[in-house]
Amino acid sequence: MIKKLVVFLILLNIHFNIIKLFIFYLKYKYVILQKEVINMDTVPMWMKNLDDEDMIFIKRFLLASGSLKEVAKLYGVTYPTVRVRLNKLIDKIKLSEDKEDNDEFVELIKRYVIDEDIEFDVAKNLITEYKKIKEKSKNG
């Protein structure tokens, strides 16, 4: 009974995340940055997968000439905090460049792990169950 409930919850979470992914796609099809509309069809994939906060961080980082110390002052946080944020951003960009998984849902789950929105083990289970469902629907 508990196993069935866990599987049901995982499947429910997968469906919920598919809906979130669709909303994410619609929201970021066209992104407004500093009153300029950027056609997302011409933007590199690694930029498409970044949210507004990431883009603002990159802009501030560039304007600070890459000085993490300066960025830390701008955000009012410590240097290590900015370093962690930069490392997460680097991971997001690397994830976008990774051609191994061309599945948007899997990439979304991986971004959740990078952002620490979900735990690694939960993400692994979601991806495994998602791939099973996808394979089943492909064969069925």
N, C-alpha and C positions, 0 to 999 in steps of 0.2 A: 504494500500500500504506500509506504513512504517513498519507495523507488519510483512508483508511478507518479506520485505527487512531485518529486524532484524533476522527473522528465517533463511533466506537464509545465512546471514553472520555467524550466529551461526553454521549452518550445514557445511558451508565452513571451518570454524575454526576447527570443529570436524574432518573433513576429513584431513585437514592439519596436525593436531596433531596426527592422526593415522599414517600418513606417517613419522612424526618426531619420533614417538614411534618405528616404524619399524627400522628406521636408528639408533636410540638409542640402540635397541636390537642388531643389527649387530655390532655396534661399541664396545659395552661392552661385547660381547660374550667372547672375550679374551682381557684382559686388560694387558698392559705392565706397570709394576711398577719397577722402578730402574733396568732395563735390565733383569728382571726376568719375564717370561711369566707365568701368573697364569691362570690355567684352571678354567673358571668361573662356571663350573658345580660343582666344589668342594668347592666353596666359599659360605659362608652363604648369604641368600637373603638380609639381611640388608646391606652387603658390596656391593652387586651387584648394589644396587640403589644409591651408592655414586659416585660422579664424581672424577676426578683426584685431583682437588683442595681440596675436602673434605678429600681425603686420605692423601694428603700432610699435611693438617692441623692436622689431627689425629696423624700423625707421629711426627710432631713438638711438639704437645701437650704432647705426651708420652715422647719424648726426653727431654722436659722441666720439666719432673716429675709432670705434671699436673698443673704447675704454669701458671695461666692466665697472671700474670704480666710479666713473662718471654716471653710468646708467644706474648704479646702486643709489647714488645721491638723488637722481631724478625721481626714482621710485620710493625713496626713503626706506630702503632695506639694506641688508648687509651684502657685501661682495659675494659670499658663498650662496646666498639666496639667488642672486642674479646668475651666478655660474650654473646653478641647478636649472634655472629657467632656460638658459642658453643651451644646456645639454639636452633638455627635453625638446627644444625647438629643432636642434640638430637631428635628434632621433626621428621627429616627425618628417623632416625633409628626407632623411635616408629611407624611411618607410615608404614615402611617395615615389622614390626613385627605384625601389625594389620591385622588379618585374616578376618575381616568383609568384606572388598572389595578385592576379589582376581582378580580384573580386572586391567590389566597393564595400560590401558588408564586412569582410574579413579585415580590410584596411581600417574601417571605422572602429571595429573592436580593438585592433592593435593601438589605434590612437587613444582610445579610452584607457588602455593600460598605461601608455606613456604619460597621459594626463593624470594618472592615478585615480580615475573615476571608477574603475573596477579592478579587482585583483587578478593577478596573472592566471591563477588556477580556474577562476570563473570564466575568464576569456578563453582559455584553452578548451573548456567544456563547451562553451557556446559555439566556438568555431568547429569543433568536432561534430556536435549535433547538427549544426547548420550544413556542414558538408555531407552528412548522412542523409539529411532531408533533401538536399539538392541532388544527390546521386540517386536517391529513391525516385524522385519526380522525373529525373532524366531517363531512368530505366523503365518507369512505370507508366 
